[in-house]
Amino acid sequence: MTTPQTNPPDHRLCVAPMLDWTTGPCRFFHRRLSRRTRLYTEMVVAEALIRGDREKLLGHDPEERPLALQIGGSDPRRLAEAARIGAEAGYDEINLNVGCPSDRVQSGTFGACLMRSPDLVAEGVAAMIRAVGGAAEITVKCRIGVDDQEPRDVLPDFIERVSAAGCGVFIVHARKAWLKGLSPKENREIPPLDHELVHEVKAARPDLRIILNGGVESLDVAEAHLARGLDGVMIGRAAWRDPVAVLASADRRIYGEAVPDADPFAAAEAMRPYLAARLAEGWRLGALVRPMIGLFLGRPGARLWRQRLSEGAAKSGPGLELFDEALAAMRAETLRAQDAA
């Protein structure tokens, strides 16, 4: 048995790794709203990380930490090399994807299909732990089963085998994945949730840190699961749709810090130097402000904010002035609403 890792990270609230969503600009923006929430990259295929443009794939701002790199793969040697590279790049955690059901991932024999190969996952995890030498935490994100598997048999056995290899942190998407017949989007919505199974796993394995993913859409729901004994919750698209509702009060509500909730206008202002620096490097404004579209959701002027950013940034060559104009318009709408109240 591999010796379990020590000093596990704090996963009380996490934002899920999401392809095309949890980009560098998204993570930097989310960090303006919560200092403590754990953030994740998009999944990076181990082979691409070993052979590809590491600066492009791994580049991040130190302010994004605590930050996890999610990798995909199934060859223990390649996973070990990718984990070593990620740890050397400064990531606090290297997370192995055992949950993605997309055809592209399946064709590489990794992601959710690895739920059928727990011993291979265990071998990969052990190799990753040896490779990083304690420089980063090695964690696993999995499903409760795939296809015709019985989750109450499969998930405990999977966790038993992989934890024996030294993994002490499991992020469990509480749905099965159907490898054929459902799209990745449908796999996030159609298979029924089984939150109770995740709670049962935690009760049976109090020595492990178990984080729940899937169907957690608000801090109210997150707090309820934490109160029942889970070590953490992971929220996905809700953090993109309404980042203020999910993140602005997280440090106070989830982590118990005596701090004021993040103000959306202050968060937008804090993004300005970052936007200017990235624009100077050749980034397009649309890619930079896309994660901020929902910043003022539910507030007077939110539609105007969304339109100005999404439509204006789609035009060729807009600069920081578009962002400034949209923010000024949002402030004006807020003042008008306050005067009318």
C-alpha positions as CSV (number, residue, x, y, z in Angstrom):
1,M,0.0,0.0,0.0
2,T,1.3,3.5,-0.9
3,T,1.5,5.8,2.1
4,P,-1.4,8.3,2.0
5,Q,-0.6,11.9,1.3
6,T,-0.5,14.4,4.1
7,N,-1.8,17.9,4.6
8,P,-4.9,17.5,2.3
9,P,-6.2,20.7,0.6
10,D,-9.3,22.6,1.7
11,H,-12.0,21.7,-0.7
12,R,-15.0,23.1,1.1
13,L,-16.0,25.0,-2.0
14,C,-14.7,24.3,-5.5
15,V,-15.5,25.5,-9.0
16,A,-15.6,22.5,-11.3
17,P,-13.2,22.1,-14.3
18,M,-15.2,22.9,-17.4
19,L,-13.9,22.8,-21.0
20,D,-13.9,26.2,-22.6
21,W,-15.2,27.8,-19.4
22,T,-12.6,27.7,-16.6
23,T,-10.0,29.5,-18.6
24,G,-7.3,31.7,-17.1
25,P,-9.5,34.9,-17.4
26,C,-12.4,33.0,-15.7
27,R,-10.2,31.8,-12.8
28,F,-8.6,35.3,-12.3
29,F,-12.1,36.8,-12.2
30,H,-13.5,34.2,-9.8
31,R,-10.6,35.0,-7.5
32,R,-11.7,38.6,-7.4
33,L,-14.9,37.3,-5.7
34,S,-13.5,34.6,-3.4
35,R,-10.1,34.3,-1.9
36,R,-10.6,30.8,-0.6
37,T,-12.6,28.8,-3.2
38,R,-10.5,26.2,-4.9
39,L,-10.4,26.7,-8.7
40,Y,-9.7,24.2,-11.5
41,T,-8.3,24.4,-15.0
42,E,-10.0,22.9,-18.0
43,M,-8.9,19.3,-18.5
44,V,-5.5,19.0,-20.2
45,V,-4.6,15.7,-21.9
46,A,-1.4,14.3,-20.4
47,E,0.1,13.6,-23.8
48,A,-0.5,17.2,-24.9
49,L,1.1,18.5,-21.8
50,I,4.2,16.4,-22.3
51,R,4.6,17.2,-26.0
52,G,2.8,20.5,-26.5
53,D,3.2,24.2,-25.7
54,R,3.5,24.0,-21.9
55,E,3.3,27.8,-21.4
56,K,0.0,27.9,-23.3
57,L,-1.4,24.9,-21.5
58,L,-0.1,25.7,-18.0
59,G,0.3,29.4,-17.9
60,H,-1.6,31.0,-15.0
61,D,-1.4,34.0,-12.7
62,P,-0.1,33.2,-9.2
63,E,-3.2,35.1,-7.8
64,E,-5.4,32.3,-9.1
65,R,-4.2,30.0,-6.3
66,P,-5.3,27.8,-4.6
67,L,-5.4,26.2,-8.1
68,A,-5.7,22.7,-9.4
69,L,-4.7,21.3,-12.8
70,Q,-7.0,18.6,-14.2
71,I,-5.3,16.1,-16.5
72,G,-6.7,13.2,-18.5
73,G,-5.0,10.0,-19.5
74,S,-4.6,6.4,-18.6
75,D,-0.9,5.5,-19.1
76,P,0.6,5.6,-15.6
77,R,4.0,6.7,-17.0
78,R,2.5,9.5,-19.0
79,L,0.3,10.6,-16.1
80,A,3.3,10.6,-13.8
81,E,5.3,12.8,-16.2
82,A,2.3,15.2,-16.7
83,A,1.8,15.4,-12.9
84,R,5.5,16.3,-12.4
85,I,5.3,19.0,-15.0
86,G,2.1,20.4,-13.4
87,A,3.6,20.4,-10.0
88,E,6.8,22.2,-11.2
89,A,4.5,24.8,-12.9
90,G,3.2,25.7,-9.4
91,Y,-0.2,24.0,-9.2
92,D,-1.3,23.1,-5.7
93,E,-3.2,20.0,-6.9
94,I,-3.2,17.6,-9.9
95,N,-6.6,16.1,-10.4
96,L,-7.1,13.0,-12.5
97,N,-10.3,13.0,-14.7
98,V,-12.2,9.8,-14.3
99,G,-15.6,11.3,-15.1
100,C,-15.7,12.8,-18.6
101,P,-17.9,10.7,-21.0
102,S,-17.2,12.5,-24.3
103,D,-16.4,10.4,-27.4
104,R,-13.1,12.2,-27.8
105,V,-12.0,11.2,-24.3
106,Q,-13.3,7.7,-24.7
107,S,-11.3,7.3,-27.8
108,G,-8.2,8.0,-25.7
109,T,-9.3,5.3,-23.2
110,F,-9.6,7.7,-20.3
111,G,-12.2,9.8,-18.5
112,A,-15.4,8.0,-17.3
113,C,-14.5,4.7,-19.0
114,L,-11.8,4.3,-16.4
115,M,-14.5,3.6,-13.8
116,R,-14.3,0.0,-15.3
117,S,-10.5,-0.1,-14.6
118,P,-10.0,0.8,-11.0
119,D,-6.7,-1.0,-10.7
120,L,-5.3,1.0,-13.7
121,V,-6.4,4.2,-12.0
122,A,-4.8,3.1,-8.8
123,E,-1.5,2.4,-10.7
124,G,-1.7,5.8,-12.3
125,V,-2.4,7.6,-9.0
126,A,0.5,5.8,-7.3
127,A,2.8,6.9,-10.2
128,M,1.6,10.5,-10.0
129,I,2.2,10.6,-6.2
130,R,5.7,9.3,-6.6
131,A,6.4,11.8,-9.4
132,V,5.4,14.9,-7.5
133,G,7.1,14.0,-4.3
134,G,4.6,15.9,-2.2
135,A,4.9,19.1,-4.2
136,A,1.2,18.9,-5.2
137,E,-1.8,17.0,-4.0
138,I,-3.0,14.1,-6.3
139,T,-6.8,13.8,-6.4
140,V,-9.4,12.0,-8.5
141,K,-12.7,13.2,-9.9
142,C,-15.0,10.3,-10.8
143,R,-18.6,9.3,-11.5
144,I,-20.6,6.8,-9.4
145,G,-20.4,4.3,-12.2
146,V,-21.0,3.9,-16.0
147,D,-23.6,2.2,-18.1
148,D,-25.0,-0.9,-16.5
149,Q,-22.7,-0.8,-13.4
150,E,-24.4,-0.8,-10.0
151,P,-23.1,2.3,-8.3
152,R,-23.5,0.9,-4.7
153,D,-21.2,-1.9,-5.7
154,V,-18.9,0.0,-8.0
155,L,-18.2,3.3,-6.2
156,P,-17.1,1.9,-2.8
157,D,-14.9,-0.7,-4.5
158,F,-13.4,2.0,-6.9
159,I,-12.6,4.3,-3.9
160,E,-11.2,1.4,-1.9
161,R,-8.7,0.4,-4.6
162,V,-7.6,3.9,-5.5
163,S,-7.3,5.1,-2.0
164,A,-5.1,2.1,-1.3
165,A,-2.7,3.7,-3.9
166,G,-2.4,6.8,-1.7
167,C,-5.2,9.1,-3.0
168,G,-7.1,10.7,-0.1
169,V,-9.3,13.1,-1.9
170,F,-12.2,12.0,-4.2
171,I,-14.5,14.4,-6.0
172,V,-17.6,12.4,-6.9
173,H,-20.0,13.5,-9.6
174,A,-23.1,11.9,-8.2
175,R,-24.5,10.5,-11.5
176,K,-23.7,7.6,-13.7
177,A,-22.2,8.3,-17.1
178,W,-23.6,6.6,-20.1
179,L,-20.8,6.1,-22.6
180,K,-23.1,5.6,-25.6
181,G,-26.3,7.3,-26.4
182,L,-26.0,10.5,-24.4
183,S,-24.0,13.7,-25.1
184,P,-21.7,15.2,-22.5
185,K,-24.4,17.8,-21.8
186,E,-27.1,15.1,-21.4
187,N,-24.8,13.1,-19.1
188,R,-24.8,16.2,-16.8
189,E,-28.6,16.3,-16.7
190,I,-30.3,13.0,-17.5
191,P,-28.8,10.3,-15.3
192,P,-30.4,10.7,-11.9
193,L,-28.4,12.1,-9.0
194,D,-27.6,10.0,-6.0
195,H,-26.3,12.4,-3.4
196,E,-27.1,9.9,-0.7
197,L,-24.6,7.4,-2.0
198,V,-21.9,10.0,-1.7
199,H,-22.9,10.7,1.9
200,E,-22.8,6.9,2.5
201,V,-19.3,6.6,1.1
202,K,-18.1,9.4,3.4
203,A,-19.7,7.8,6.4
204,A,-18.0,4.5,5.6
205,R,-14.6,6.2,4.9
206,P,-14.2,9.1,7.4
207,D,-10.5,8.9,6.8
208,L,-11.0,10.2,3.2
209,R,-12.0,13.6,2.0
210,I,-15.1,13.3,-0.1
211,I,-16.3,16.2,-2.2
212,L,-19.8,16.2,-3.9
213,N,-20.3,17.4,-7.5
214,G,-23.5,17.4,-9.5
215,G,-26.8,19.2,-8.8
216,V,-25.3,21.7,-6.3
217,E,-26.5,25.0,-7.6
218,S,-26.3,27.4,-4.6
219,L,-24.5,28.1,-1.4
220,D,-27.6,27.1,0.6
221,V,-27.4,23.6,-0.9
222,A,-23.6,23.5,-0.4
223,E,-24.0,24.4,3.3
224,A,-26.6,21.7,3.8
225,H,-24.2,19.0,2.4
226,L,-21.3,20.3,4.4
227,A,-23.4,20.3,7.6
228,R,-24.1,16.6,7.0
229,G,-20.4,15.8,7.1
230,L,-19.1,16.0,3.5
231,D,-15.6,17.6,3.2
232,G,-16.6,19.8,0.3
233,V,-18.9,20.6,-2.6
234,M,-18.1,21.4,-6.2
235,I,-20.3,23.8,-8.2
236,G,-20.1,24.0,-12.0
237,R,-22.1,26.1,-14.4
238,A,-24.0,28.0,-11.6
239,A,-20.6,29.7,-10.8
240,W,-20.5,30.9,-14.4
241,R,-24.2,32.0,-14.7
242,D,-24.3,33.8,-11.4
243,P,-20.8,34.2,-10.0
244,V,-21.8,36.7,-7.3
245,A,-24.4,34.4,-5.8
246,V,-22.0,31.5,-5.7
247,L,-18.7,33.2,-4.8
248,A,-19.1,36.7,-3.4
249,S,-20.1,35.5,0.1
250,A,-18.3,32.1,0.0
251,D,-15.3,33.2,2.2
252,R,-17.8,34.3,4.9
253,R,-20.4,31.6,4.6
254,I,-18.4,28.5,3.7
255,Y,-15.0,29.4,5.3
256,G,-16.2,31.3,8.3
257,E,-14.0,34.4,7.6
258,A,-15.0,37.7,9.2
259,V,-14.8,39.5,5.8
260,P,-17.4,41.6,3.9
261,D,-18.9,39.9,0.8
262,A,-17.3,40.8,-2.5
263,D,-18.8,43.8,-4.3
264,P,-19.4,43.2,-8.0
265,F,-18.4,46.8,-8.9
266,A,-15.1,46.4,-7.0
267,A,-14.5,43.0,-8.6
268,A,-15.0,44.6,-12.1
269,E,-12.6,47.4,-11.2
270,A,-10.0,44.9,-9.9
271,M,-10.1,43.2,-13.3
272,R,-9.1,46.3,-15.2
273,P,-5.3,46.0,-14.8
274,Y,-5.5,42.3,-15.7
275,L,-7.6,43.1,-18.8
276,A,-5.1,45.8,-19.9
277,A,-2.1,43.5,-19.5
278,R,-3.7,40.7,-21.5
279,L,-4.9,43.0,-24.3
280,A,-1.3,44.2,-24.6
281,E,-0.3,40.6,-25.0
282,G,-2.7,40.2,-27.9
283,W,-5.7,38.6,-26.3
284,R,-9.1,39.5,-27.7
285,L,-11.4,41.4,-25.4
286,G,-14.3,38.9,-25.9
287,A,-12.3,36.0,-24.5
288,L,-11.3,38.1,-21.5
289,V,-14.8,39.4,-20.5
290,R,-16.8,36.4,-21.4
291,P,-16.6,35.0,-17.8
292,M,-17.9,38.3,-16.5
293,I,-21.2,38.4,-18.5
294,G,-23.2,37.2,-15.5
295,L,-21.5,39.5,-12.9
296,F,-24.6,41.7,-12.4
297,L,-27.3,39.0,-12.9
298,G,-30.6,40.1,-11.4
299,R,-29.6,43.7,-11.0
300,P,-31.0,46.8,-12.8
301,G,-29.0,47.2,-16.0
302,A,-27.8,43.6,-16.2
303,R,-29.2,43.2,-19.7
304,L,-27.4,46.3,-20.9
305,W,-24.1,45.0,-19.3
306,R,-24.4,41.7,-21.1
307,Q,-25.3,43.3,-24.4
308,R,-22.5,45.8,-24.3
309,L,-19.9,43.2,-23.4
310,S,-21.0,40.3,-25.6
311,E,-22.0,42.3,-28.7
312,G,-19.3,45.0,-28.5
313,A,-16.5,42.5,-27.8
314,A,-17.5,40.5,-30.8
315,K,-16.5,43.3,-33.0
316,S,-13.0,43.5,-34.3
317,G,-10.4,45.2,-32.2
318,P,-12.3,46.6,-29.2
319,G,-10.2,47.7,-26.3
320,L,-10.5,48.6,-22.7
321,E,-12.7,51.6,-23.4
322,L,-15.6,49.2,-24.2
323,F,-15.3,47.6,-20.8
324,D,-15.1,51.1,-19.1
325,E,-18.2,52.2,-21.0
326,A,-20.2,49.1,-20.0
327,L,-19.2,49.5,-16.4
328,A,-20.1,53.2,-16.4
329,A,-23.5,52.4,-17.9
330,M,-24.1,49.8,-15.2
331,R,-23.2,52.2,-12.5
332,A,-25.6,54.8,-14.0
333,E,-28.4,52.2,-14.1
334,T,-27.8,51.3,-10.5
335,L,-28.0,54.9,-9.4
336,R,-31.2,55.4,-11.3
337,A,-32.7,52.4,-9.7
338,Q,-31.7,53.6,-6.2
339,D,-33.2,57.1,-6.9
340,A,-36.4,55.5,-8.0
341,A,-36.7,53.3,-5.0
